Amino acid sequence: MAKGKSGGSYRSAISGRFVTAKHGRASSRTTVREAAGSGSTGGTYRSAISGRFVTTAHGKRSPNTTIKDS
């Protein structure tokens, strides 16, 4: 797992895999920074671009720019 210097990890919205901090910062529209020890959000979708939670319908329509939190 790739970890950033400030304790967070970056996850690709396209593949769902963890990526290096360098790649996460370079691809900010398709990666999400996850805080260390973050809890479950019950399967909601979050935008990789804005970081905000989005509706399930929007999350399913935009699989390359949204992450499904579990």
C-alpha positions in Angstrom: 0.0 0.0 0.0 1.4 3.4 -1.0 1.3 5.9 1.8 1.7 9.7 1.6 4.0 11.6 3.9 1.1 13.0 5.9 -0.4 9.7 6.8 -3.0 9.3 4.1 -3.2 7.0 1.1 -4.3 7.6 -2.4 -6.7 5.3 -4.2 -7.4 5.3 -8.0 -11.1 5.9 -8.9 -10.6 3.9 -12.1 -9.0 0.7 -10.7 -9.8 1.0 -7.0 -6.2 0.2 -6.2 -3.9 2.2 -3.9 -1.4 4.3 -5.9 1.8 6.1 -4.9 1.5 9.6 -3.4 3.3 11.1 -6.4 0.7 9.5 -8.8 -2.1 10.6 -6.5 -1.0 14.2 -6.5 -0.4 14.2 -10.3 -3.8 12.6 -11.1 -6.0 14.6 -8.7 -9.2 14.2 -10.9 -9.1 10.4 -10.8 -7.6 9.7 -7.4 -8.9 10.1 -3.8 -6.8 10.8 -0.8 -8.0 8.6 2.1 -7.2 9.6 5.7 -5.5 7.0 7.8 -7.9 5.1 10.0 -11.0 6.5 8.3 -14.2 4.6 9.1 -16.9 3.1 7.1 -19.5 5.3 5.3 -22.0 2.5 4.5 -21.4 2.0 0.8 -21.9 5.6 -0.4 -20.2 7.2 -3.4 -17.7 10.0 -3.3 -16.5 12.2 -6.1 -12.7 12.0 -6.8 -12.9 15.5 -8.3 -14.7 17.4 -5.5 -14.3 15.0 -2.6 -18.0 15.4 -1.8 -20.5 12.6 -1.4 -22.7 12.0 -4.5 -25.9 10.1 -5.2 -25.8 6.4 -6.0 -27.2 7.1 -9.5 -24.4 9.6 -10.2 -21.8 7.2 -8.8 -22.9 4.4 -11.1 -22.9 6.7 -14.1 -19.4 8.0 -13.4 -17.3 5.0 -12.4 -14.0 6.6 -13.4 -14.4 9.7 -11.3 -16.2 8.3 -8.2 -15.2 5.9 -5.4 -17.6 3.7 -3.6 -16.8 3.9 0.1 -17.4 0.7 2.0 
